Amino acid sequence: MESNKNIFCVSNPAKIMDALWRMMHESGVALTNMLIFLPSRRAVRSVEKMIVERVGHAVLLPKLVALGEGAEQENFDEDAATVSTLERVVAMSYLLSGVRSVGKISAALPVARSLVTMQDYLENSDKDVSDVDWSDLVNEKYAKHFQDKAELFGMLTRMQNEIFSGRDTETRARNKSILAWIDYIKNMPQNSLVIVCGSTASVPVTRKLMKYIASVPFGRIILSGKISGNDKDFAQDTNPYNSEHIFLSELGLTADDVIEINVGKSNIDFMNRAFGNDVSNRSEYNLDNCHLLECNTEAEEAAAVAEIVARGILENKSVLVITPDAAANQRLMSEFMYLNIVADFSGGTSGACVPAGRAILNLMDDWLEAGNRQFDEIYLSCGYDLFNTIAQMVERFDADFAPKFIVEDNDSVAVWTQIKKLSDCLNLYKIKLNLGDARAFVYDCLSGMRVRSVMNPNADVVVLGTIESRMQTADIVILTGLNEGMFPATGYENPWLPRSVAVSVGVPSPNHKVSLMALDFMNLSCNTEVYWLRSRVSGSVQTQESRFLSRVVVAGGKFDYVHGDDILKAVRNRDKLEPKLLNYDTPVPPADWSDVYVTELENLIHNPYLFYVKHILRLNPINDYWAGVDARDFGNLVHEVLEKATNTSESALVADMDCLARERLGRNNLIFHFWHRRFTEIAPMASRMLENTKNALVEVSGHTKIAGRTVRARADRIWDGGVLDIKTGSAPSETRLTDGTMPQLPLEALMLKNGGFQMYTTSKSKTPIMQFLQLKSGNVKLIEYDAAQTEEMIKAAVSKVTEAFNMYCTGNAGYPYYKTSEQKYKSCDDFARADERD
């Protein structure tokens, strides 16, 4: 190019949106004739919102494309012609396990992952790895272990081409889709506008597209940051503008040729000096918008972030938090929950860190440590299908999982989906695993995925990683984890090739990530109010401050410490509250003779305090708003189908339950798999029960008097001479029924006997029977008690309830808390402070 007329940077990177809008507005091109490439999907959302706000009304938007800056940024949608990264890792692990020096799949897996990563880096550098003669490239000049690795790499590459039948990898397919935009742009009319905004040109294929856009008259490039300075500095791997320098050099341009868009002053000129190597022009600079907090621990750092966020919310300010570490996200979630802060964490969490993923891995670890053979038994019974094996584990070992998780929530469904993909790959290559290999594969596939919650566009607090933060801004920006090795993070280390060879074929140096994170640090530090946070200790190991902070200090940057001390003081004082003794006395409310339902009497007998909280105080635990469907929803669904069933055949019942489950869960929800298995197990016994009680009434209200108090009920199923209760879990034991401690169904039988239900009865109802339809997984059966047994259980229930009413209803006795291991009587344990009682 002779001269540059369409490559720009901005005077304040925090206001890159202003620069983009000015370029769009001043072009005179209709919005619908614009094509704009942005760094991420989140940036697309931000630009959509910005356009509507600037225009002031609903408008047809330009074509906005999330171009991305690398494979790790966005999930890529696979198609049939593409071989997934997961399939490549599985296949290569299997191949490597046949190499004598490797030996087993679990040992081959990390090697396979490393090889696949290197292949992807090469493909991102526009290299066809199948064309490279690795043995010639890594010849006798290099160490023997490098030669052996290169030979193995070449062999595996050739074998992969045969196995995958020439299908494109995800990286190659993504790169093709990016380059396909060139043909799209060629066919655009001259009155169009094509803009690339916020890209660092760090990936060769992206850079190739940007070069083409820069060559057309209606193309515009807005670089991230404000590139200015010494070209020799830019050429270094760690320089923030290394990628931009390569882009400009390939166009025959320098930093001086880039046109600056003036959107106001910022710290970027100082930052450019600080991150350059020219020490001749350094003087003290006021960074009064930046506040440094040095915390003692990572936990204190998370608490300090939450304190800053809470203060910002009180001042009606928006907050952007940048965390380069998944574990930091978990700590922030806990601290935000403690302060009732609602934040958007849609940046994503590793699948191995969400409760379902951790619980599966923890149980596998426990079994490995104990030498437990249950995995092998289940795996064999499931025909060596890993997904079905884990589904069985979830069904059968719920009590053994830690942490607890909701099978049906969005995070768990993402985990099941990824395990299903892994299982399909293993089945495709007929790979059978032992427990150790299964654990290794599950961890690998889950740790390589991002579980993303639904984006909350109205949240005042957004938590993102460094890449996702590009083109984002807020009133307050918080950069966390500013320790060496974290921010900046360690780059890609290639163990397979000598560094000189790796560089020559296009593998990025380990410093490549440092360069990108340095630019993110500089740009984000130009916002109006910025907090830098680091912890002096991480995992009991002393840390070293980020080189980014060191550069700012050496360059003469003067930033605020005082405000940070005030925040840390507030955080540390939270643990110094004056102790106040709690009152654990048993509550003694006034006399209570109100009507009571039979379902509440179980609480009165087994944990009177629970009855007090729910019946007298009328308090109930609030369901988690974000929780998905759970066991209660499963039970309600089964009750509803059995209550309304007109066709009582097994197949019809399964079909009805399947239909309702798809409606409640969604058609593609993997939880349907778990529920359908239960439906097929339930249907035969449910069908038999329905056939035998065709004339029964359902959900009928009844009542009776016991010790002067009205007891009410709604019977699941009742007919002349019998009552039935449907239990999706276990039915009460005979012992508990005969000692009166499970009075619900016996008292419903009493109501039937005494005419307490509004229905026609004969002499049969004077000697009723009781039935339980137990639908517990693995133990579905119909339990029946004859008239004599029912009469005995009625008397026991009346006696036990009379005793309880006489004790608790008069107003003279308290409602004590009973410690219990049964989960259903522990729903108010937090209210009772059960863990603090003697």
C-alpha positions in Angstrom: 0.0 0.0 0.0 1.3 3.5 -0.9 -0.3 5.2 2.1 -2.9 4.4 4.7 -6.3 5.9 4.7 -8.4 3.3 6.5 -6.4 1.9 9.5 -7.1 3.7 12.8 -6.6 3.6 16.5 -8.2 5.6 19.3 -6.9 8.1 21.8 -8.8 6.4 24.6 -9.2 2.6 24.3 -12.0 2.7 26.9 -14.0 4.7 24.4 -13.5 2.5 21.4 -17.3 2.4 21.0 -17.4 6.1 20.5 -14.8 5.8 17.8 -16.8 3.0 16.1 -20.0 5.0 16.2 -18.3 8.1 14.8 -16.9 6.1 11.9 -20.3 4.6 11.2 -22.2 7.9 11.5 -19.7 10.0 9.4 -19.6 7.4 6.6 -23.0 8.3 5.4 -23.6 4.6 4.7 -27.0 3.1 5.7 -26.7 0.8 8.7 -28.1 -2.1 6.7 -25.2 -1.8 4.2 -22.6 -2.2 7.0 -20.6 -5.4 7.9 -18.8 -5.1 11.2 -16.4 -7.7 12.7 -16.0 -7.7 16.5 -13.8 -9.6 18.9 -16.6 -11.7 20.6 -20.3 -12.4 20.9 -20.4 -10.2 23.9 -19.0 -7.4 21.9 -21.7 -7.9 19.4 -24.3 -7.6 22.1 -22.7 -4.4 23.3 -22.6 -2.8 19.9 -26.2 -3.7 19.3 -27.2 -1.9 22.5 -25.0 1.0 21.7 -26.5 1.5 18.2 -30.1 1.5 19.6 -29.1 4.0 22.3 -27.4 6.3 19.8 -30.2 6.2 17.3 -32.9 6.5 20.0 -35.4 4.1 18.5 -35.8 0.6 17.0 -33.6 0.2 13.9 -32.5 -2.4 11.4 -29.0 -3.3 12.6 -25.8 -3.8 10.5 -24.5 -7.3 10.0 -22.4 -7.9 13.2 -20.0 -10.8 13.3 -18.1 -12.2 16.2 -14.8 -12.8 14.5 -12.9 -14.0 17.5 -9.2 -14.0 18.3 -8.5 -17.7 18.7 -10.0 -21.1 19.1 -10.3 -20.8 22.8 -12.6 -17.8 22.7 -15.9 -19.1 21.3 -17.4 -22.6 21.0 -17.5 -23.7 17.4 -20.6 -25.3 16.0 -19.7 -28.7 14.6 -21.2 -30.3 11.5 -21.0 -33.7 10.0 -18.1 -32.8 7.8 -16.0 -31.7 10.7 -14.0 -33.9 13.1 -14.4 -32.6 16.6 -11.4 -31.8 18.8 -12.8 -34.3 21.4 -12.8 -37.1 18.8 -9.3 -36.3 17.7 -8.1 -36.5 21.3 -9.9 -39.8 21.9 -8.6 -41.4 18.7 -5.0 -40.2 19.2 -5.0 -41.4 22.9 -6.0 -44.8 21.6 -3.3 -44.8 19.0 -0.6 -43.6 21.5 -1.6 -46.2 24.1 -0.2 -48.8 21.6 3.3 -47.2 21.9 5.4 -49.2 24.2 6.8 -46.2 26.1 3.2 -44.9 26.8 1.4 -48.1 27.6 -2.0 -47.1 28.7 -4.8 -44.7 27.7 -4.7 -42.5 30.8 -1.0 -41.9 30.3 -1.6 -41.3 26.5 -4.4 -38.8 27.1 -2.3 -35.7 28.2 0.2 -36.4 25.4 -2.7 -36.6 22.9 -4.2 -33.4 24.1 -0.8 -31.6 23.8 -0.3 -32.9 20.2 -3.8 -31.8 19.2 -3.2 -28.4 20.7 0.1 -28.1 18.7 -1.7 -29.2 15.5 -4.4 -26.5 16.1 -1.7 -23.8 16.6 -0.1 -24.9 13.4 -3.4 -24.8 11.5 -4.1 -21.4 12.9 -0.8 -20.3 11.5 -2.0 -21.5 8.1 0.2 -24.6 8.0 -1.0 -28.0 6.6 0.6 -30.3 9.1 0.1 -33.3 6.8 2.5 -31.7 4.3 5.4 -31.3 6.8 8.3 -33.8 6.8 8.9 -33.7 10.5 11.9 -36.1 10.4 13.7 -33.9 7.9 12.7 -30.7 9.8 13.9 -32.1 13.2 17.1 -33.7 11.9 20.3 -35.0 13.5 21.3 -31.5 14.6 18.7 -31.8 17.4 18.6 -34.0 20.5 17.5 -37.6 20.0 14.3 -37.1 22.1 13.2 -34.3 19.8 13.9 -36.5 16.8 11.8 -39.4 18.3 8.9 -37.1 19.1 9.0 -35.5 15.6 8.9 -39.0 14.0 6.0 -40.0 16.3 4.2 -36.8 15.5 4.5 -37.4 11.8 3.3 -40.9 12.1 0.2 -40.0 14.1 -0.6 -37.1 11.7 -0.6 -39.5 8.7 -2.7 -42.1 10.6 -5.2 -39.4 11.6 -5.7 -38.4 8.0 -6.7 -42.0 7.2 -8.9 -42.4 10.3 -10.8 -39.2 9.8 -11.2 -39.7 6.0 -10.0 -36.2 5.2 -12.6 -34.4 7.4 -11.6 -30.9 8.5 -10.7 -30.2 12.1 -12.7 -27.6 13.9 -9.8 -25.2 13.6 -9.5 -25.7 9.8 -13.2 -25.4 9.4 -13.3 -22.2 11.5 -10.4 -20.7 9.5 -12.2 -21.5 6.2 -15.4 -19.8 7.5 -13.4 -16.7 8.4 -11.7 -16.6 5.0 -15.0 -17.1 3.2 -15.9 -13.6 4.3 -13.4 -12.4 1.6 -15.6 -13.7 -1.2 -18.7 -12.2 0.6 -17.0 -8.8 0.7 -16.0 -9.0 -2.9 -19.7 -9.1 -3.9 -20.7 -6.2 -1.7 -21.7 -2.9 -3.5 -19.3 0.1 -3.4 -21.7 2.0 -1.1 -21.1 -0.5 1.7 -18.9 -0.2 4.8 -16.9 -3.0 6.3 -15.2 -2.4 9.7 -13.0 -4.6 11.8 -13.1 -3.1 15.3 -11.1 -4.2 18.4 -9.1 -7.0 16.8 -5.5 -7.6 17.7 -4.8 -9.5 14.5 -3.1 -12.2 16.7 -4.2 -15.1 14.5 -2.8 -15.4 10.9 -6.2 -16.2 9.3 -7.8 -13.2 11.0 -4.9 -11.1 9.9 -5.4 -12.3 6.3 -9.0 -11.2 6.4 -8.1 -7.8 7.9 -5.4 -7.3 5.2 -8.1 -7.8 2.5 -10.5 -5.4 4.2 -7.8 -2.8 4.5 -7.2 -3.1 0.7 -10.7 -2.2 -0.4 -12.0 1.4 -0.5 -14.9 0.8 1.8 -12.9 -1.2 4.4 -11.9 0.2 7.8 -9.8 -1.2 10.6 -9.9 0.1 14.2 -7.1 -1.4 16.1 -7.3 -2.3 19.8 -5.2 0.2 21.8 -3.3 3.1 20.5 -0.3 1.9 18.6 2.6 4.3 18.7 6.3 3.9 19.5 9.4 2.1 18.4 9.1 -0.6 15.7 12.0 -2.5 17.3 10.0 -2.8 20.5 6.9 -4.0 18.6 8.8 -6.8 17.1 9.4 -8.4 20.5 7.1 -11.2 21.5 6.0 -9.6 24.8 5.2 -6.2 23.4 1.5 -5.4 23.6 1.4 -4.3 19.9 3.3 -7.3 18.5 0.3 -8.6 16.6 -0.5 -5.1 15.2 3.1 -4.6 14.2 3.1 -7.9 12.2 -0.2 -6.8 10.5 1.1 -3.4 9.6 4.5 -4.8 8.4 2.7 -7.2 6.0 1.0 -4.1 4.5 4.2 -2.2 4.3 3.1 0.2 7.0 4.5 1.4 10.3 2.9 2.7 13.5 3.3 6.3 12.2 0.9 5.4 9.4 -2.0 4.6 11.7 -4.6 7.4 11.9 -5.7 8.4 15.5 -9.4 9.0 16.2 -9.6 11.5 19.0 -12.2 10.5 21.6 -10.6 12.3 24.5 -7.5 11.9 26.7 -6.5 8.7 28.5 -3.6 7.0 30.2 -2.7 5.1 27.0 0.3 7.3 26.1 1.9 6.7 29.5 1.1 3.0 29.3 2.8 2.8 25.9 5.9 4.4 27.4 5.7 2.1 30.4 5.5 -1.0 28.2 8.2 0.1 25.8 11.9 -0.1 26.3 12.9 3.6 25.8 14.0 4.8 29.3 15.0 8.3 28.1 11.5 9.8 28.2 10.2 8.8 31.6 8.8 11.1 34.2 6.3 10.9 37.1 2.7 10.4 35.8 -0.5 10.8 37.8 -2.6 7.6 37.6 -5.2 8.9 40.0 -8.0 6.8 38.4 -6.2 3.6 39.4 -6.3 2.0 42.9 -4.0 -0.8 44.0 -5.1 -3.3 46.7 -2.6 -5.9 47.9 -4.5 -8.6 49.8 -3.1 -11.2 52.2 -4.9 -14.2 50.5 -7.0 -15.0 47.5 -10.0 -15.3 49.7 -9.4 -11.8 51.0 -9.0 -10.6 47.4 -12.4 -12.0 46.5 -14.0 -10.4 49.6 -12.3 -7.0 48.6 -13.7 -7.3 45.1 -17.2 -7.9 46.6 -16.8 -4.9 48.8 -15.8 -2.6 45.9 -18.8 -4.0 43.9 -21.2 -3.4 46.7 -20.1 0.2 47.1 -20.4 0.7 43.4 -24.0 -0.6 43.4 -24.9 1.8 46.2 -23.6 4.6 44.0 -25.7 3.3 41.0 -22.5 2.5 39.0 -22.0 -0.3 36.6 -19.1 -2.7 37.4 -16.9 -4.9 35.2 -14.7 -7.5 36.9 -11.9 -9.2 35.1 -10.7 -12.6 36.4 -8.1 -14.6 34.5 -8.7 -17.7 36.7 -11.7 -20.1 36.9 -11.1 -20.7 40.6 -11.3 -16.9 41.2 -14.8 -17.0 39.7 -15.9 -19.6 42.3 -14.6 -17.5 45.1 -16.4 -14.4 43.7 -19.6 -16.2 43.4 -19.5 -17.1 47.1 -18.7 -13.6 48.2 -21.3 -12.1 46.0 -23.9 -14.5 47.4 -22.9 -13.5 50.9 -23.6 -9.8 50.1 -26.7 -10.6 48.0 -25.0 -9.2 44.8 -26.5 -10.4 41.5 -23.8 -10.7 38.9 -23.6 -11.9 35.3 -21.1 -14.8 35.2 -21.9 -15.7 31.7 -18.2 -15.6 30.8 -18.3 -19.3 31.7 -16.8 -21.8 34.1 -14.9 -25.0 33.4 -17.1 -28.1 33.3 -14.8 -29.7 35.8 -15.6 -26.9 38.3 -19.4 -27.0 38.2 -21.1 -29.1 41.0 -22.1 -32.0 38.7 -18.6 -32.3 37.1 -16.8 -32.1 40.5 -19.2 -34.6 42.1 -18.7 -37.2 39.3 -14.9 -36.8 39.4 -14.9 -36.9 43.3 -16.9 -40.2 43.3 -14.5 -41.7 40.8 -11.5 -40.6 42.9 -13.1 -42.2 46.0 -13.7 -45.5 44.1 -10.2 -45.5 42.8 -8.7 -44.9 46.2 -10.9 -47.7 47.8 -10.4 -50.2 45.0 -14.2 -50.2 44.5 -15.3 -52.4 41.6 -18.8 -51.0 41.1 -17.8 -48.9 38.1 -16.6 -52.0 36.3 -19.8 -53.9 37.1 -22.1 -51.0 35.9 -19.9 -50.4 32.8 -20.2 -54.1 31.9 -24.0 -54.1 32.4 -24.3 -51.0 30.2 -22.5 -52.6 27.3 -19.4 -50.5 27.9 -21.3 -47.3 27.2 -19.7 -44.5 29.4 -22.7 -42.2 29.3 -25.2 -44.9 30.4 -22.7 -45.9 33.1 -22.6 -42.4 34.6 -26.3 -42.1 34.3 -26.6 -45.3 36.4 -24.1 -43.9 38.9 -26.2 -40.7 39.2 -29.4 -42.7 39.8 -28.0 -45.2 42.2 -25.4 -43.3 44.3 -27.0 -39.9 44.9 -26.2 -40.1 48.6 -22.4 -40.5 47.8 -22.1 -37.4 45.6 -20.3 -34.3 47.0 -20.9 -31.6 46.2 -24.6 -32.1 45.8 -26.1 -31.0 42.4 -29.4 -30.7 40.7 -29.5 -33.3 37.8 -31.7 -31.1 35.7 -30.2 -27.6 36.0 -28.4 -25.9 33.1 -24.9 -26.5 34.4 -25.5 -30.2 34.9 -27.2 -30.6 31.5 -24.1 -29.1 29.9 -21.9 -31.7 31.7 -24.2 -34.6 30.6 -24.1 -33.3 27.0 -20.3 -33.2 27.0 -20.0 -36.7 28.6 -22.5 -38.0 25.9 -20.2 -36.6 23.2 -17.2 -38.3 24.8 -19.1 -41.5 25.2 -20.1 -41.4 21.5 -16.5 -41.0 20.5 -15.4 -43.9 22.7 -18.1 -46.1 21.2 -17.1 -45.0 17.6 -13.6 -46.4 18.1 -14.8 -49.3 20.3 -12.6 -48.2 23.2 -13.2 -50.0 26.6 -12.0 -48.2 29.7 -11.1 -49.1 33.3 -12.0 -46.7 36.1 -8.7 -44.8 35.9 -9.0 -44.3 32.2 -12.6 -43.2 32.5 -11.8 -40.7 35.2 -8.9 -39.3 33.0 -11.2 -39.0 29.9 -14.1 -37.4 31.9 -11.7 -34.8 33.5 -10.1 -34.0 30.2 -13.4 -33.5 28.3 -15.0 -31.4 31.1 -12.0 -29.2 31.9 -11.8 -28.3 28.2 -15.4 -27.0 28.0 -16.9 -23.8 29.2 -20.3 -23.9 31.0 -22.0 -20.6 30.3 -25.0 -19.3 32.1 -27.6 -17.2 30.3 -26.3 -13.7 29.7 -28.1 -11.1 31.8 -28.1 -7.8 29.9 -29.5 -5.9 32.8 -27.0 -6.9 35.4 -25.0 -4.0 37.0 -22.1 -6.4 37.6 -20.4 -8.4 34.9 -17.6 -10.9 35.5 -15.5 -11.8 32.4 -12.1 -13.2 31.3 -9.5 -11.0 29.6 -10.4 -12.0 26.0 -14.2 -11.5 26.6 -13.6 -8.1 28.1 -12.5 -6.5 24.8 -14.6 -3.5 23.9 -16.4 -3.7 27.3 -16.5 -0.8 29.6 -18.2 0.2 32.9 -18.2 3.0 35.5 -15.9 0.8 37.6 -13.4 -1.8 36.2 -11.7 -4.3 38.5 -8.7 -6.3 37.4 -8.0 -9.3 39.7 -5.2 -11.8 40.0 -2.4 -9.4 39.1 0.3 -11.9 40.0 3.0 -13.3 37.7 1.8 -16.5 36.2 -1.8 -15.4 36.5 -2.0 -12.0 34.9 -0.1 -12.4 32.7 -0.7 -16.2 32.5 1.9 -18.7 31.3 1.8 -19.1 27.6 1.8 -22.2 25.4 4.8 -24.3 26.1 5.5 -26.8 23.3 7.3 -30.0 24.5 7.5 -31.6 21.0 9.7 -29.4 18.9 12.8 -27.3 19.5 11.9 -23.7 20.0 13.6 -22.6 16.8 11.8 -25.2 14.8 8.5 -24.3 16.4 8.9 -20.7 15.6 9.9 -21.5 12.0 6.7 -23.5 11.4 4.4 -20.9 13.0 3.8 -22.1 16.6 3.5 -19.0 18.8 6.1 -18.4 21.4 5.2 -18.8 25.1 5.3 -15.0 25.3 2.4 -14.6 22.8 -0.2 -14.7 25.6 1.8 -12.1 27.6 1.6 -9.7 24.7 -2.2 -10.1 24.4 -2.8 -9.7 28.1 -0.5 -6.7 28.3 -2.7 -4.9 25.8 -5.8 -5.9 27.7 -4.3 -4.5 30.9 -3.3 -1.2 29.3 -6.7 -0.7 27.6 -8.8 -1.6 30.7 -6.6 0.7 32.9 -7.8 3.7 30.8 -11.3 3.5 32.2 -12.6 6.2 34.6 -12.3 4.2 37.8 -9.9 1.2 37.9 -9.0 -1.2 40.7 -6.0 -3.5 40.5 -6.0 -6.4 43.0 -3.5 -9.1 43.8 -2.9 -11.5 46.7 0.5 -11.9 48.4 -0.1 -15.6 49.0 -1.7 -18.1 46.7 -2.3 -21.7 48.0 0.2 -21.0 50.9 2.9 -20.0 48.4 4.2 -16.4 48.3 3.4 -14.7 45.0 5.3 -12.2 42.8 3.5 -9.1 41.6 2.6 -9.0 37.9 5.3 -7.6 35.6 2.5 -5.2 34.4 2.4 -3.5 37.8 6.2 -3.4 38.0 6.4 -1.7 34.6 3.9 1.0 35.7 5.9 1.6 38.9 9.3 1.8 37.1 7.8 4.2 34.5 6.8 6.6 37.3 3.1 5.9 37.5 1.6 7.2 40.7 -1.6 5.5 41.8 -3.8 5.5 44.8 -3.2 3.2 47.9 -5.3 5.0 50.5 -8.7 4.0 49.1 -7.6 0.4 48.9 -6.7 0.5 52.6 -10.1 1.6 53.5 -11.7 -1.2 51.6 -9.4 -3.8 53.1 -10.1 -2.5 56.6 -13.8 -2.9 56.0 -13.3 -6.5 54.8 -11.1 -7.4 57.7 -13.4 -5.9 60.2 -16.2 -8.2 59.1 -14.6 -11.0 61.1 -14.3 -8.8 64.2 -18.0 -8.4 65.0 -18.9 -8.3 68.7 -20.3 -11.7 69.6 -24.0 -11.9 70.6 -25.4 -15.0 72.3 -28.1 -16.7 70.4 -31.3 -18.0 72.0 -31.6 -21.7 71.4 -34.6 -22.1 73.8 -37.4 -24.2 72.6 -40.2 -22.0 71.3 -43.4 -22.0 73.3 -46.2 -20.3 71.2 -49.8 -19.8 72.4 -52.3 -22.6 72.2 -53.0 -23.7 68.6 -56.2 -25.6 67.6 -56.2 -24.7 64.0 -57.0 -27.3 61.3 -54.0 -29.4 60.3 -53.3 -31.6 57.3 -52.2 -35.2 57.7 -49.0 -34.4 55.8 -48.0 -32.0 58.5 -48.5 -34.5 61.4 -45.4 -36.5 60.3 -43.3 -33.3 61.0 -45.0 -32.8 64.4 -44.1 -36.4 65.4 -40.5 -36.5 64.0 -39.3 -33.0 64.5 -41.8 -30.7 66.3 -39.6 -27.6 65.6 -40.2 -28.2 61.8 -44.0 -28.3 62.4 -43.7 -25.0 64.4 -41.8 -23.2 61.6 -44.1 -24.4 58.8 -47.5 -24.6 60.5 -47.4 -22.0 63.2 -45.0 -19.4 61.7 -46.2 -20.3 58.2 -42.6 -20.2 56.9 -41.2 -22.3 54.1 -37.8 -22.5 52.5 -37.7 -20.4 49.2 -37.0 -22.5 46.2 -33.9 -21.5 44.3 -35.1 -19.2 41.4 -32.4 -20.6 39.1 -32.8 -24.2 40.0 -34.1 -26.5 37.3 -36.5 -29.4 37.6 -35.8 -31.9 40.4 -37.2 -35.0 42.1 -40.3 -33.1 43.3 -41.1 -32.2 39.7 -40.6 -35.9 38.7 -43.0 -36.9 41.4 -45.6 -34.3 40.5 -45.4 -35.4 36.8 -46.0 -39.1 37.7 -48.9 -38.2 40.0 -50.5 -36.0 37.3 -50.3 -38.7 34.6 -51.7 -41.4 36.9 -54.4 -39.1 38.1 -55.6 -38.2 34.6 -54.9 -41.5 32.8 -57.7 -42.7 30.5 -55.7 -45.4 28.7 -54.1 -47.5 31.4 -51.9 -49.7 29.3 -48.1 -49.7 30.0 -47.2 -48.2 26.6 -49.9 -45.5 26.9 -48.6 -44.5 30.4 -45.0 -44.3 29.2 -46.1 -42.3 26.2 -48.1 -39.9 28.4 -45.2 -39.5 30.9 -42.7 -39.0 28.0 -44.9 -36.4 26.4 -45.3 -34.4 29.6 -41.6 -34.8 30.4 -40.6 -33.3 27.0 -43.0 -30.5 27.6 -41.5 -29.7 31.1 -37.9 -30.4 30.2 -37.6 -29.3 26.6 -37.1 -31.8 23.7 -33.3 -31.9 23.8 -32.8 -32.0 27.5 -30.7 -35.0 28.5 -32.5 -35.4 31.8 -35.3 -36.9 29.7 -33.0 -40.0 29.4 -33.0 -40.5 33.2 -36.7 -39.9 33.5 -37.7 -42.2 30.6 -35.8 -45.1 32.3 -37.9 -44.5 35.4 -41.1 -44.3 33.4 -40.5 -47.7 31.8 -39.8 -49.2 35.2 -42.9 -47.6 36.8 -45.4 -48.3 34.0 -46.1 -52.1 34.5 -47.0 -51.7 38.2 -48.8 -48.5 37.7 -50.9 -50.0 34.9 -51.9 -53.0 37.1 -52.8 -50.6 40.0 -55.0 -48.5 37.8 -56.8 -51.5 36.3 -57.5 -52.9 39.8 -58.9 -49.5 41.0 -60.9 -48.4 38.0 -63.7 -46.9 40.1 -61.4 -44.9 42.4 -61.6 -41.1 42.9 -58.5 -39.0 42.9 -57.4 -36.0 45.0 -60.6 -36.2 47.2 -60.8 -33.9 50.3 -61.6 -35.4 53.6 -61.6 -34.6 57.4 -62.0 -36.1 60.8 -61.8 -35.0 64.5 -58.9 -36.2 66.7 -58.7 -34.9 70.4 -61.0 -32.0 69.5 -58.9 -30.8 66.5 -59.8 -31.1 62.8 -57.4 -33.1 60.7 -57.8 -32.7 56.9 -56.4 -34.7 53.9 -56.4 -34.9 50.1 -56.2 -38.6 49.2 -54.2 -39.6 46.1 -56.6 -42.4 45.3 -59.7 -43.7 47.2 -62.5 -46.1 46.5 -65.3 -47.8 48.5 -63.2 -50.0 50.8 -59.7 -48.7 50.3 -57.2 -45.9 50.1 -54.0 -45.6 48.2 -51.0 -43.4 48.4 -48.4 -43.0 45.6 -44.8 -42.7 46.7 -42.2 -41.9 44.1 -39.6 -42.7 46.8 -39.9 -45.3 49.5 -43.2 -46.1 51.2 -43.3 -46.0 55.1 -42.1 -49.2 56.7 -44.6 -51.5 58.4 -42.9 -50.8 61.8 -43.5 -47.1 61.5 -47.1 -47.6 60.5 -47.9 -49.9 63.4 -46.2 -47.6 65.9 -48.2 -44.6 64.6 -45.2 -42.5 63.6 -46.3 -42.3 59.9 -50.0 -41.4 60.3 -51.0 -40.0 56.9 -52.5 -43.0 55.1 -54.0 -44.6 58.3 -55.8 -41.4 59.1 -57.1 -41.2 55.5 -58.4 -44.8 56.1 -60.1 -43.5 59.3 -61.8 -40.7 57.4 -63.1 -43.3 54.8 -64.3 -45.5 57.7 -66.1 -42.6 59.4 -67.6 -41.0 56.3 -65.2 -38.1 56.2 -64.9 -38.1 52.4 -67.8 -36.8 50.2 -68.4 -40.0 48.3 -70.8 -42.9 48.3 -69.7 -45.8 50.5 -71.0 -49.2 51.6 -70.2 -51.5 54.4 -66.8 -52.2 52.7 -65.5 -48.9 53.9 -66.2 -49.8 57.6 -63.2 -52.2 57.2 -61.0 -50.5 54.7 -57.6 -51.7 53.3 -54.5 -49.5 52.6 -52.2 -49.7 49.6 -48.9 -47.9 48.8 -47.8 -47.7 45.2 -44.0 -47.5 45.7 -42.2 -46.2 42.7 -38.7 -46.1 44.0 -36.0 -46.7 41.4 -35.0 -50.4 41.4 -37.8 -51.3 43.8 -41.2 -50.6 42.2 -44.0 -52.5 43.9 -47.6 -52.4 45.3 -47.7 -52.8 49.1 -51.1 -53.7 50.6 -52.3 -54.0 54.2 -55.5 -56.0 54.8 -58.5 -54.7 56.9 -57.1 -56.1 60.2 -53.6 -54.6 59.7 -55.2 -51.3 58.6 -57.4 -51.2 61.7 -54.3 -51.7 63.9 -52.5 -48.9 62.1 -55.5 -46.6 62.4 -55.6 -47.1 66.2 -51.8 -46.5 66.5 -52.0 -43.3 64.4 -54.9 -41.9 66.4 -53.1 -42.7 69.6 -49.8 -41.1 68.5 -51.5 -38.0 67.1 -53.7 -37.6 70.2 -50.6 -37.8 72.3 -48.9 -35.1 70.2 -52.0 -32.8 70.2 -52.3 -33.1 74.0 -48.6 -32.3 74.4 -48.1 -29.4 71.9 -51.5 -27.8 71.2 -52.4 -26.5 74.8 -49.8 -23.7 74.8 -47.9 -25.1 77.8 -45.3 -27.1 76.0 -42.6 -26.0 73.6 -41.8 -27.4 70.2 -38.3 -28.9 70.5 -35.8 -29.4 67.7 -34.9 -33.1 67.1 -31.6 -33.9 65.4 -32.2 -36.4 62.6 -30.4 -37.9 59.7 -33.5 -38.0 57.5 -33.3 -35.3 54.9 -37.0 -34.6 54.7 -37.1 -33.4 58.4 -34.1 -31.1 57.9 -35.5 -28.5 55.5 -35.5 -25.8 58.3 -32.1 -26.8 59.8 -30.6 -23.4 58.8 -33.4 -21.5 60.5 -33.0 -23.7 63.6 -29.1 -23.2 63.4 -29.0 -27.0 63.8 -25.2 -27.2 63.3 -24.7 -24.9 66.3 -26.8 -26.9 68.8 -25.3 -29.3 71.3 
